[in-house]
């Protein structure tokens, strides 16, 4: 972990804290590497390691896509601080990235970004208002998970392009 942290601090890549649909974040990582030539680091908790394993193995030979499960909040902060962009859902790592001054793209589902989004000039939030939102559920009871599932990977990629190719001034909420 120490070697990885040292390397991560020297990189100017994109950190992704994936939500439920890993295949979408995998596709996003591939597009970022192909379009921008930047490294992508998937950061995830120890609890998510089994879920991530398939994608880690899939990218074993790709020197631009990395997987890291920090052992502490400090390690997460060090890895996140070195990123040029952080993409993730409304979670602690997203708020940490914004607090560290990293440009963020937040994916919001159950909670409205107006209420819970980090207040940062370097932020953009994608949100789909659906008939059952906002809600307080940690896991959606609807099998299609509409509030998160309706945010397409193309919309997230477009936000990444905007964030990496411009200096964002002020937070922007895109109700896509």
N, C-alpha and C positions, 0 to 999 in steps of 0.2 A: 504493500500500500504506500509506503513512503516514496518509493521510486515513482509510482504512478502520480502521486500528488505533486512531486517536483516537476515532472513532465507536463502535467495539466496546467500548472501555474505559468508555464512558458508558452502554452498554446493559446490560440485565438479562435477557438472553435465554438460549436453550438452544443449546449447541454440540453438533453431531453429527459424529462421525468415522465415516462409513459403512463397513460391511463389504461383502462381495461382492454381496448382493442390494439394489441401489440402489432398486428400486421400493418395497421395504418401508420404507426410510428416508424416501423421498419421501412416502409415505402418513403416516408418523409425523409428519413436519414439518407437513404440512397439518393434521393433527388438533391438534397443539400450538398452531398459530396460531389455529385456529377455537375451541378450548376455552379457551385462556389469553390470547390476544391478545399473546403474546410473540413477539419476533423469533427466528428460527432461523438459525444460521450453520453451514453445512456446512464443516468444515475438512478438508482433504485434502492429500496430498503432490503435488509436481509430477508424479510418475509416474502419478498417478491422474487427471490433468486430462482426458485424452481420454475416460475412462470416465464422468466427471462431466458432460461438456459437454452431453449431451442434457437432463439435468435442469436445468442452469443456464439453458439456452435456454427450457425449459418454464416456468420461474419468472421470466423477464425482467421481467415487469410486476408481479410480486408484491413489494411494498415491504417485506414482513415476512420473506421467505426470501432468504438471502444465501449466497454461495459464496466461499470464501477459501482460497487455497493459500499458506501462509506460506513465506517464503524462508529462514527460519532458525528455530531452536528458540526464540530470544528472541521473535520475532514470534508464534509459536504460543503462548508463555507469556502474552504481553500480551493476545491475543485471548481465550484460555481463561480467564484470571483475571477477566475482566469478565462471565463467564457465571454464571447462577444454577444451571445444571445442565449436565453434560457426559454425553453418551451415546455409548458406543463399545465396541468389542471389546477384549480383553486386549492392549493395545499400549502403546507409549511415550506417546502422547498421553493415554491414560486414566490412566497412572501420574503423568504431569505434572500433570494436572488435580487429582488427589487430593492430590498434594504441595503444590499451590497453595491447598488448602483449599476447592476447588470441590466441591459435591455431585456424585457420579458414579453412573451406572448402567452397570455393566460387563456385557458379554455374553461369556460364556465358553463355549468349545467344546472344543478339544483338551486344554487344561490345566484342572485343577480350581482353582476360586477359592480353596480352602483353602490351596493351595500358592503361587499366583502373584498373587493379588489384592492391590492396594494396601491397606495397613492404614489405614483412615480411618473416623472416626465418621460421616462424611457419605457413606456408600456403600451401594449395593445391587447385588447381582450375580445375574444370571440364568444358570442352568446346566442343561443337559439331560445327564444321565448316560446314555450309550448303551453298547452291548456292546463297542465298540472304544475307549472312552475310559477313562482318559486316554491320549493318544498324543502323539508329538513331531513330527507332520507339520505343515509350514507350509501346505501345500495338501492338502485331503482327496482321497484316491484314490477314495472312494465318490462316485458321481455325484450323489447326493441330499444330500451334505454334512449328515448327520443332526444332528450336535451343534449346529451353528449354525442349520440350517434348521428345526429343531423348536421353536425359540424364536419364538413367534408375535408379530406386531406388536401384537396386543391385549395380550399379557403385558408387552411393553415399554411400551406406552402406560399400562397400569395402574401400572407402576413409576414412570413420569413423573408421573402424577397423585398418587401417594403422595408422591413427592419434592417436588413443587411445592406441595403443600397441607399439609405437615406438617414439623415439625422432627424429622428422623430422629436417633435416639439409638443409636449403635453400628452397626456394619456388619451387614447382613442378607443372607444368601444364600438365594435362593429356588430350590430345585431343582424347577423347574416341569416 
